[in-house]
Every structure is written in structure tokens, then in C-alpha cells.
Amino acid sequence: MKNLENSYRGKRVFITGHTGFKGAWLSILVSNLGAIVKGYSLPPPEISLYNKIQSSLEMESVFGDINEFENLKKEILDFQPDYIFHLAAQPLVRESYKNPLYTLNTNIIGTANLLQSLQGYQKPCSVVIITTDKVYENKEWIYAYRENDNLGGYDIYSSSKAASELIVSSYRNAFFNPEDYHLHRIGIATARAGNVIGGGDYATDRIVPDIIRSILSNEQLTLRNPEAVRPWQHVLEPLHGYLTLGAALSAIPKKYAGSYNFGPVNNDTLTVRALVESSLKMLKKGSYVVLNEGEPHEANLLQLDISKAIKELNWIPKYNAEEAIQITLDWYLKVEEKKNDAFACCMNDILEYYKTI
Ligand SMILES: NC(=O)c1ccc[n+]([C@@H]2O[C@H](COP(=O)([O-])OP(=O)(O)OC[C@H]3O[C@@H](n4cnc5c(N)ncnc54)[C@H](O)[C@@H]3O)[C@@H](O)[C@H]2O)c1
């Protein structure tokens, strides 16, 4: 944590998507590193991690749409960030089947709006764009995807994120070329992480929130796609990766202006069914039923090769999947059943995570 403090203390950090699950955790983390933080997002849903922690968060928060270019640009220029973490997105595969145009606009044009806002920016800025493991053309092969594998996307969410990678690459070539860094002083990297779990996710259509909702309401859990294999990780793992990448990009922009996978070590992947069975075993309650009719297509097998992040960023996952599940369930039990303070529970997880890093 000391290394990160050296990079972020007193720096100005702009986070899009701060009212979301990952954004709220990132806001706590960066504030805790001593940064001056501003968030730009849509207002959170009533039941959200952000609403549970916001009274303890010391940061500026603006509710705005990433699709409104002038508004976004004004908020960025007013704040004068040293770092930007771009998380704002429509992040759900199933939602992208229902609202394809909104997903495409938000994820592709929203990213372009952010980068366009930085044209003519007058100070150095390191920008980390958060995409996903789903940016790769999924061949359902047993090998893990590397950063230089083909991009693609069967569903709209995946292709919107793959397209946002192309947009980033074009902006980086055309306007923020690392070779001309001394002229524009903007470093841009993309971060591709897999499915994250952790306390405080209340999104619909995500497996851990679904498990918790089923337990709290005493209803049977419905599983779609039970045999899908995913690289589950505790949310702090990729967030630590994003911060490490941002710090490296700021120190040596030419070297780190690229793409990085963040995921579990090889073979630490689980099917949705295995994750659910582990969770119900740990909780000692609950049951599930499989529903496999009329479901939209989702990738079945998805693994990331994280050699580049390990070698270049010295980033290594700390928890295996079982540990990540346990920490996550503990958070929900403490907050939802014992009514502990959510911010304190997040801080507790953060301090535990950084004990040995
Ligand atoms: N959660 C995961 O497992 C996972 C995995 C891989 C990648 N990601 C990526 O990480 C990022 C954050 O995901 P999350 O899980 O926190 O999602 P989330 O839905 O909890 O949060 C999304 C955030 O984006 C904001 N947002 C959405 N549309 C917006 C708009 N039009 N204008 C401004 N803000 C808008 C929301 O207000 C919210 O703050 C996303 O880019 C997502 O694609 C998430």
C-alpha cells in the first residue's frame, strides 16, 4: 500500500461510475490512499453500496450522464485530474439484449466522450479505461486469452466493450500517441478483468447478489448457465491492479500505455454451479433450481492469461476463489444480517487485503 500511497497521495483522481459496485470500492480505496477524489456517474439505485457508504466518503460527487459530452468535459476540466479511472458503463450482458442501443452508446460513445474531453488538456494525466474479459473473440477454447488475442463479441455488451477498446486504441494512435507523450502528456491504458465478487454488489442478474437475495427472502435461487466457467475474483484484486497500472502509467507512460488482463491464476476458475454450491455450503442454507430454457447466449468458457500483469506490474492475485467467496459472504452477513456499518466492513476488507501487499 505504501507504493500506491506514494503515487496517489494529494493527487486528483476522477472516477466515472463511482456510484457502481466497483466504483464505490475504488472510491473508498483511493480516498484512503490520500487522493482528492471526484466521481461522475448516474445516481445510484436506492439499494446500493454507494448509498450505504456515501456518508463516510470524503469525495466530490456529480450525477451526470457519460453520454453528455459537454457536461462531462466541463466536470473533468473543472477538476483538473492527475488520474482518471473510467468505469461508467452498462455492464450487464442480459441488459444488453434488452437495451442494445443504450449499451452501445454508453459503452462506446461514452468512452469516446471521455477521451475527447482530454484533447487540449493542459496537464499530465494517466487514464485507465476499464473494459472486461469479454472483449476477446470467444472461441470457447481451453486456453486463456492473452492481451494480443483477437477482440470480438457475440452479444452486444461484449462487442460494445471490444469496440471501446478499439476506440481507445484509435485515440491513443491518433491523438495521444505514446511517442509524442511530451507534447500531450496523456497516458492511456485499458484493464480487462473477469467477473468480480465482493460485498455490496446488489445488481440484478449477478450470481452473488442473487444468492444473497434468495437467502434473505428464503426463496429458491434460479440458476441460468450453471456450467459457464468464469474467472471469479474478489473485487479488491482487479481494483489493486487498476491502481497499480495507473501508478505505472504515470511513472513511465510510454511503457505502460497498453492493455492488461487481471484475473485469477491458472486453473482457479469455477463454474457458476460450483460457486453457488460452495456459497450455499458456507452459508449452511439455501437451495437452487436450474432454468435453461429461452436464455440468451452467454459465453461458456472464459479464462484470462495474466502473465503480462504479473511480469510488468508485479501484480499477483492474493485470494483463491474459495477465499474470495468466503470474504464476500462474510461481508453480506455482517451488513445484511448483523447490520454492521458497510463502510467499516469495506475498510476492514481493504486493510486485510493490504496486510501482506
Ligand atoms: N462487476 C463485474 O464483474 C465486472 C467484470 C468485468 C468488467 N466490469 C466493468 O467494470 C465497470 C464497473 O462495473 P460495476 O460492476 O461496478 O457496474 P455497476 O452497474 O455497479 O456500476 C456502473 C456505474 O456506471 C454508471 N453509469 C452507467 N451508465 C452511465 C451513464 N450513461 N452515464 C454515467 N454513468 C453511468 C452507473 O451510474 C454506475 O456508477 C464497468 O465498466 C464494467 O463493464 C465489471
The ligand as an SDF file (V2000), in Angstrom:
LIG
                    3D

 44 48  0  0  0  0  0  0  0  0999 V2000
  -18.7190   -6.4500  -11.9960 N   0  0  0  0  0  0  0  0  0  0  0  0
  -18.0370   -7.2510  -12.7880 C   0  0  0  0  0  0  0  0  0  0  0  0
  -17.9820   -8.4690  -12.5730 O   0  0  0  0  0  0  0  0  0  0  0  0
  -17.2790   -6.6930  -13.9570 C   0  0  0  0  0  0  0  0  0  0  0  0
  -16.4770   -7.5630  -14.7150 C   0  0  0  0  0  0  0  0  0  0  0  0
  -15.7420   -7.0530  -15.7780 C   0  0  0  0  0  0  0  0  0  0  0  0
  -15.8070   -5.6960  -16.0790 C   0  0  0  0  0  0  0  0  0  0  0  0
  -16.6250   -4.8780  -15.3590 N   0  0  0  0  0  0  0  0  0  0  0  0
  -16.6430   -3.4390  -15.7400 C   0  0  0  0  0  0  0  0  0  0  0  0
  -16.3550   -2.6710  -14.5770 O   0  0  0  0  0  0  0  0  0  0  0  0
  -17.0640   -1.4310  -14.6380 C   0  0  0  0  0  0  0  0  0  0  0  0
  -17.8870   -1.2390  -13.3800 C   0  0  0  0  0  0  0  0  0  0  0  0
  -18.7960   -2.3190  -13.2500 O   0  0  0  0  0  0  0  0  0  0  0  0
  -19.7290   -2.4830  -11.9740 P   0  0  0  0  0  0  0  0  0  0  0  0
  -19.8320   -3.9180  -11.7260 O   0  0  0  0  0  0  0  0  0  0  0  0
  -19.2660   -1.5920  -10.8840 O   0  0  0  0  0  0  0  0  0  0  0  0
  -21.1250   -1.9580  -12.5680 O   0  0  0  0  0  0  0  0  0  0  0  0
  -22.2970   -1.1520  -11.8410 P   0  0  0  0  0  0  0  0  0  0  0  0
  -23.5170   -1.3410  -12.6790 O   0  0  0  0  0  0  0  0  0  0  0  0
  -22.3720   -1.4780  -10.4110 O   0  0  0  0  0  0  0  0  0  0  0  0
  -21.8210    0.3610  -11.9860 O   0  0  0  0  0  0  0  0  0  0  0  0
  -21.8960    1.0430  -13.2150 C   0  0  0  0  0  0  0  0  0  0  0  0
  -21.5740    2.5030  -12.9740 C   0  0  0  0  0  0  0  0  0  0  0  0
  -21.6410    3.1720  -14.2470 O   0  0  0  0  0  0  0  0  0  0  0  0
  -22.5090    4.2830  -14.1140 C   0  0  0  0  0  0  0  0  0  0  0  0
  -23.1800    4.5280  -15.3800 N   0  0  0  0  0  0  0  0  0  0  0  0
  -23.9130    3.6630  -16.1230 C   0  0  0  0  0  0  0  0  0  0  0  0
  -24.4040    4.2920  -17.2010 N   0  0  0  0  0  0  0  0  0  0  0  0
  -23.9680    5.5880  -17.1200 C   0  0  0  0  0  0  0  0  0  0  0  0
  -24.1510    6.7300  -17.9160 C   0  0  0  0  0  0  0  0  0  0  0  0
  -24.8800    6.6990  -19.0320 N   0  0  0  0  0  0  0  0  0  0  0  0
  -23.5680    7.8850  -17.5310 N   0  0  0  0  0  0  0  0  0  0  0  0
  -22.8270    7.9460  -16.3860 C   0  0  0  0  0  0  0  0  0  0  0  0
  -22.6320    6.8930  -15.5970 N   0  0  0  0  0  0  0  0  0  0  0  0
  -23.1980    5.7330  -15.9600 C   0  0  0  0  0  0  0  0  0  0  0  0
  -23.5240    3.9130  -13.0440 C   0  0  0  0  0  0  0  0  0  0  0  0
  -24.1470    5.0850  -12.5320 O   0  0  0  0  0  0  0  0  0  0  0  0
  -22.5920    3.2180  -12.0660 C   0  0  0  0  0  0  0  0  0  0  0  0
  -21.9310    4.1800  -11.2910 O   0  0  0  0  0  0  0  0  0  0  0  0
  -17.8970   -1.4750  -15.9250 C   0  0  0  0  0  0  0  0  0  0  0  0
  -17.2040   -0.8090  -16.9380 O   0  0  0  0  0  0  0  0  0  0  0  0
  -17.9990   -2.9540  -16.2270 C   0  0  0  0  0  0  0  0  0  0  0  0
  -18.2120   -3.2050  -17.5870 O   0  0  0  0  0  0  0  0  0  0  0  0
  -17.3560   -5.3410  -14.3010 C   0  0  0  0  0  0  0  0  0  0  0  0
  1  2  1  0
  2  3  2  0
  2  4  1  0
  4  5  1  0
  4 44  2  0
  5  6  2  0
  6  7  1  0
  7  8  2  0
  8  9  1  0
  8 44  1  0
  9 10  1  0
  9 42  1  0
 10 11  1  0
 11 12  1  0
 11 40  1  0
 12 13  1  0
 13 14  1  0
 14 15  2  0
 14 16  1  0
 14 17  1  0
 17 18  1  0
 18 19  2  0
 18 20  1  0
 18 21  1  0
 21 22  1  0
 22 23  1  0
 23 24  1  0
 23 38  1  0
 24 25  1  0
 25 26  1  0
 25 36  1  0
 26 27  1  0
 26 35  1  0
 27 28  2  0
 28 29  1  0
 29 30  1  0
 29 35  2  0
 30 31  1  0
 30 32  2  0
 32 33  1  0
 33 34  2  0
 34 35  1  0
 36 37  1  0
 36 38  1  0
 38 39  1  0
 40 41  1  0
 40 42  1  0
 42 43  1  0
M  CHG  2   8   1  16  -1
M  END
$$$$
